[in-house]
Amino acid sequence: MTVLLLTLTLRAPWCLSLKDKRSEVKRLIARLRSQFNASACETGRQDMLTLIELGVAALAFDHAQADSIVERVAAFVEANTDAELLSVSAEYR
């Protein structure tokens, strides 16, 4: 069993207030949770208007499945938000 810890950093230049950012984050987290049955939350950069940092945790049987989840989550995020995906960082435990 492998625990996957994934950190996604996005840039949303249209967010002009924390309320705009919060609504985008909430929508994206809800979609991630329902699509992948994984835990997701905003993990950092909460005081910056245009940067979003999301943490996703999921279980996989092995590293190959974990790599597949990383690719699918990154593609899903790019397809479901107008924010630019700046970086994806994965850690396996």
C-alpha positions in Angstrom: 0.0 0.0 0.0 1.3 3.4 -1.0 0.1 6.8 0.4 0.3 9.5 -2.2 0.7 13.1 -1.1 0.2 15.6 -3.9 0.7 19.3 -3.9 -0.7 21.4 -6.7 0.1 25.1 -7.2 -2.1 27.2 -9.4 -2.3 30.8 -10.5 -5.7 32.5 -10.9 -5.1 36.1 -12.0 -8.8 36.9 -12.2 -9.2 36.5 -8.4 -9.5 40.1 -7.1 -10.6 39.2 -3.6 -10.3 36.3 -1.1 -14.0 35.6 -1.7 -13.3 35.0 -5.4 -10.4 32.7 -4.5 -12.4 30.8 -1.9 -15.2 30.1 -4.3 -12.7 28.7 -6.9 -10.9 26.6 -4.3 -14.2 25.2 -2.9 -15.5 24.3 -6.3 -12.2 22.6 -7.3 -11.9 20.7 -4.0 -15.4 19.4 -4.3 -14.8 18.1 -7.8 -11.5 16.5 -6.8 -13.1 14.7 -3.8 -16.0 13.4 -5.9 -14.0 12.3 -8.9 -11.1 10.6 -7.2 -12.5 9.8 -3.7 -9.4 11.4 -2.2 -8.8 13.9 0.5 -8.2 17.5 -0.7 -7.8 20.8 0.9 -6.1 24.2 0.5 -2.7 23.7 2.2 -0.9 27.0 1.8 -0.7 30.5 0.3 -4.1 31.3 1.8 -3.4 35.0 2.1 -2.3 35.4 -1.5 -5.1 36.4 -3.9 -3.9 34.9 -7.1 -2.0 31.8 -5.9 -3.7 28.6 -4.9 -2.0 25.6 -3.2 -4.0 22.4 -2.9 -3.0 19.2 -1.1 -4.4 15.9 -2.2 -3.9 12.6 -0.4 -4.9 9.2 -1.9 -4.1 5.5 -1.4 -2.6 3.4 -4.2 -1.6 -0.3 -4.4 1.8 0.5 -5.8 4.0 3.3 -7.3 2.7 2.6 -10.8 -0.9 3.3 -9.7 0.2 6.3 -7.7 2.0 7.7 -10.8 -1.3 7.2 -12.7 -3.2 9.1 -10.1 -0.8 12.0 -10.2 -1.2 12.3 -14.0 -5.0 12.0 -13.9 -5.3 14.5 -11.0 -3.1 17.0 -12.9 -5.1 16.6 -16.1 -8.4 16.8 -14.2 -7.3 20.1 -12.5 -6.2 21.6 -15.8 -9.5 20.6 -17.5 -11.8 21.9 -14.7 -10.4 25.3 -13.9 -9.2 28.4 -15.8 -6.3 28.7 -13.4 -2.9 27.9 -14.7 -1.2 24.9 -13.2 2.2 26.0 -12.1 3.6 22.9 -10.4 2.8 19.4 -9.3 4.8 17.8 -6.5 4.2 14.2 -5.5 5.5 12.3 -2.4 5.1 8.6 -1.8 5.1 7.0 1.6 
